[in-house]
């Protein structure tokens, strides 16, 4: 609605002045909207308020986490065995050492999902953030109207 008022004010100015002066006022107005520091600050404030709104909204959305693990286990065990070797004349006992290696693979996967069912404080924070965004947009429109009024006063 505020932008319509600005457009009506510019149309009224176009009818009062010559065509060349209206173009220069329009160019001046467009340049002012593009480079005025107060308006730029208000636009960035809208971006900041929107980001805060999405940050609050994130607490109400489901949170999904996936974890996966892959492992390889290897065990080497030394085994000793005693064997008796019969030689002519006398039996001899011999210790034989042998190593046995066992290996196996392990896998594990987990998927977790959480959803807040009754999170009233987060819902109220979301409503407050939405109101802040709306208020910041209204502040931007008010600043644009004030800049347009100041520009018109200075031009005439």
C-alpha positions in Angstrom: 0.0 0.0 0.0 2.9 2.4 0.8 4.4 1.7 -2.6 1.1 2.7 -4.2 1.1 6.0 -2.3 4.6 6.7 -3.5 3.6 5.9 -7.1 0.6 8.2 -6.8 2.9 11.0 -5.5 5.2 10.5 -8.4 2.4 10.6 -10.9 1.1 13.8 -9.4 4.6 15.3 -9.7 4.7 14.2 -13.3 1.5 16.1 -14.1 2.8 19.3 -12.4 6.2 19.5 -14.0 7.6 19.3 -17.5 8.5 15.9 -18.9 12.3 16.4 -18.6 12.1 17.5 -14.9 9.9 14.5 -14.1 12.4 12.1 -15.6 15.2 13.6 -13.6 13.1 13.4 -10.4 12.3 9.8 -11.1 15.9 9.0 -11.8 16.8 10.8 -8.6 14.2 8.8 -6.7 15.4 5.5 -8.1 19.0 6.4 -7.3 18.0 7.4 -3.7 16.1 4.1 -3.2 19.1 2.1 -4.4 21.8 3.9 -2.3 20.1 5.4 0.8 21.9 4.0 3.9 18.8 4.0 6.1 16.8 2.0 3.5 19.7 -0.4 3.0 19.8 -0.9 6.8 16.1 -1.6 6.9 16.4 -4.2 4.0 19.2 -6.0 5.9 17.1 -5.9 9.1 14.4 -7.7 7.1 16.9 -10.4 6.0 18.1 -10.7 9.6 14.6 -11.1 11.0 13.7 -13.7 8.3 16.9 -15.7 9.2 15.9 -15.6 12.9 12.4 -16.8 12.0 13.9 -19.8 10.1 16.2 -20.5 13.0 13.2 -20.7 15.4 11.3 -22.8 12.9 14.1 -25.3 12.8 13.4 -26.3 16.3 9.8 -27.4 15.3 10.9 -29.5 12.3 11.9 -33.1 12.6 15.5 -33.8 13.3 17.0 -36.7 11.5 20.4 -38.2 12.3 22.2 -41.1 10.5 25.3 -42.8 11.8 27.2 -45.7 10.2 30.1 -47.7 11.4 32.2 -50.3 9.5 34.9 -52.2 11.4 37.4 -54.9 10.6 38.7 -57.0 13.5 41.6 -59.4 13.3 42.9 -61.6 16.0 46.1 -63.6 15.9 46.6 -66.3 18.5 49.7 -68.4 19.1 48.9 -72.0 19.7 51.4 -74.5 21.0 51.0 -78.2 20.8 53.2 -80.9 22.1 53.8 -83.9 19.9 55.9 -86.9 20.6 58.2 -88.1 18.0 59.3 -91.7 18.2 62.9 -92.1 17.3 64.7 -95.4 17.5 65.8 -95.8 21.0 64.0 -93.1 22.8 60.9 -91.0 22.4 61.4 -87.3 22.0 58.8 -84.6 22.9 58.7 -81.7 20.5 56.7 -78.4 21.0 55.2 -77.2 17.8 54.1 -73.5 17.7 51.4 -72.5 15.3 49.6 -69.2 14.8 45.9 -69.0 14.0 44.4 -65.8 12.6 40.7 -65.1 12.8 39.2 -62.0 11.2 35.7 -60.7 10.8 33.9 -57.6 9.6 31.4 -55.7 11.6 28.8 -53.2 10.4 26.3 -51.0 12.2 23.8 -48.5 11.0 21.6 -46.2 13.0 18.9 -43.7 11.8 17.2 -41.6 14.4 14.3 -39.2 14.0 13.0 -36.8 16.6 9.9 -34.6 16.5 8.8 -32.2 19.2 5.1 -32.9 19.7 4.1 -30.2 22.2 6.7 -27.4 22.2 4.6 -24.4 23.0 7.6 -22.0 23.7 9.0 -22.7 20.3 5.6 -22.0 18.6 5.3 -18.7 20.5 8.9 -17.8 19.5 7.9 -18.5 15.9 4.9 -16.3 16.1 7.1 -13.6 17.7 9.6 -13.9 14.9 6.9 -13.7 12.2 5.6 -10.5 13.9 9.1 -9.1 13.9 9.5 -9.7 10.2 6.2 -8.0 9.5 7.1 -5.1 11.7 10.5 -4.7 10.0 8.8 -4.7 6.6 6.5 -2.0 7.8 9.5 0.0 9.0 11.1 -0.3 5.6 7.9 1.0 3.9 7.7 3.9 6.4 11.4 4.8 5.7 10.8 4.7 1.9 7.8 7.1 2.3 9.9 9.4 4.5 12.7 9.4 2.0 10.3 10.1 -0.9 8.7 12.9 1.0 12.1 14.4 1.9 13.2 14.1 -1.8 10.0 15.8 -3.1 10.4 18.6 -0.5 14.0 19.2 -1.6 13.3 18.9 -5.3 10.6 21.6 -5.2 
